[in-house]
Amino acid sequence: MCTYSCPYFEATGSRFALLESRRRHIEKSAMLSLLTLRLQTSCLILLALSLLVGCAKKQSNVERGNANQELYIGIGTEPSGLDPQLTTGLTEYSVMTALLEGLTTLDAETMQVRPGVAQYWDISKDGLTYTFYFAPNARWSNGDPVTAADFIFSFERILTPLLGAPYAYMLYPMRGAEAFNRGELTDFSKVGARAVDAATLIIELESPTPYFLSLLAHNTWWPVHPPSILKHGAMTDRISKWTKAGNYVGNGPFTLKRWRLNSEIHAVKNPYYRDIENVHLNGLHFLPIEPQAEERSFRAGHLHVTSTVPIHRIDWYRANQPERMRFDTSLGVYYYMLNTSHGAFKDPRVRKALAYSINREEITKHVLKAGQQPAYHFTPPNAGGYNAKARLPHDPELARQLLAEAGFPEGKDFPTFELLYNTSESHRTIAVAIQQMWKTELGIDIELHNQEWKAYLSTRESGEFDILRAAWFGDYDDPNTFLSLGQTDNGNNHSQWSNAAYDQLILDAAIEQNPAARMALFQQAEAILLDEMPFIPIYFYVTSRLIDPAVQGWYPSILDNHPYQAISLED
């Protein structure tokens, strides 16, 4: 073994090492070049794919909905709730009508009474007893059968005083219903409703009621699912988790899948619905979008149907897309409700002065511009064949005279008061116009106050307001649905106004069998209402909407009733 340095081997080893190093460098460079090429190729592929994706058009709600038979609907505001026995607004009704169904329904096109849960019925010769026979396939969305006992439970719930249902009076045609609701009768078995068996229900009336079958289509008569109510609290709990998605059990054509507050209510087809073969849509998306944003969403293809048309966009649609704009005559009145227990509003001369100084023609023609009619009485024209006499003049001179007689000549010393409305362009525009009229004609000042829908409802219920904007759409085609609002104990009369003679006339009309005599009683009642003026009618409604041409089966309706099971989408 050589243990010392050898020059030959040292030189040879050095050259070998150098050659080996170069070889490795060349191999490494080649590998790096190959890797770089592969990376470049991959990047080019990814870039091409990204360009393709970027160039692809994003599918809109309407396009996706047309393909999947899912309707996207603007409802204007977030519903205050989905309990059919506690809600009164159209927003709430537009959602609930998809989720629940009563004994009868209304035809989508003709508004004639059609079978609902009740497959057919018999009416006694005296018109006092109705016997309903249930469809054998009527089911709740969890598969439970819909029974006569479910309706008895629901009737007892809405009439129980502790619930405080604002619409309880809608059940008063039923024998004993009013007495039970007032606490004068405590045994519900004495009320005129009984279950003969699971599929047979008898309802007895206080007096013949010609519009009773139409009345049954209203949400106050719809059933609630007793096990769901009792699972989440007592029968009379006003706040309950039973209306939440996942807990809600209904019997309508759709069932509640998701409810994201201030975002979306999503309903899907109910597989247990009694008439599922005639339900065309697979789902509904209710979107609580403010009207201005609604119109923008409609233009962007995010909505099939809007809740209204912003005033400032009406002329544009008339000129450019008239086929997408719908104006339908509605059985509804827009009015101001005065708190007759507050200050100067206690005096009917003040209330009439405010009413007589409003130029309704100016408002309908130049502010609203959608074909609305000035309201010179409270009940809309031809409500069930009734036409009220015009008793509400535009007479600023008489208005000033009445105001002076009340102690406020030319508006001197009249207290500043507040007019409350809920968020809407049209509500504010009307309020501003009337604010100016009262300033110009009467010399009085008012403050305008806007609240979101739920806050507005809370303020209305509390009675802490001076004047608030209101609206009423007929629950059925009859003057009683409007004039009963003025009754002392009506749950929707927040004016604090009460008149015994008026109350009696409405009660007399309820039992009057002669049609002409009945209409005469309504005329007398309306004369009192307009003389006392707790409500100031402004105009009669025309429902304005934007509707995508793909929507089929959305028919004009004076009751603004649009059964979703009749609607389909054409791509």
Secondary structure, 3 states (H helix, E strand, C coil): CCCCCCHHHHHHHHHHHHHHHHHHHHHHHHHHHHHHHHHHHHHHHHHHHHHHHHHCCCCCHHHHHHHHCEEEEECCCCCCCCCCCCCCCHHHHHHHHHHCCCCEEECCCCCCEEECCEEEEEECCCCCEEEEEECCCCECCCCCECCHHHHHHHHHHHHCHHHCCCCHHHHCCECCHHHHHCCCCCCHHHCCEEEEECCEEEEEECCCCCCHHHHCCCHHHCCCCHHHHHHCCCCCCCCCHHHCCCCCCCCCCEEEEEEECCCEEEEEECCCCCCHHHCCCCEEEEECCCHHHHHHHHHCCCCCECCCCCHHHHHHHHHHCHHHEEEEEEEEEEEEEECCCCHHHHCHHHHHHHHHCCCHHHHHHHHHCCCCEECCCCCCCCECCECCCCCCCCCHHHHHHHHHHCCCHHHCCCCCEEEEEECCHHHHHHHHHHHHHHHHHHCCCEEEEEECHHHHHHHHHHCCCCEEEEEEECCCCCCHHHHHHHCCCCCCCCCCCCCHHHHHHHHHHHHCCCHHHHHHHHHHHHHHHHHHCCEEEEEEEEEEEEECCCEECCCCCCCCCCCHHHCEECC
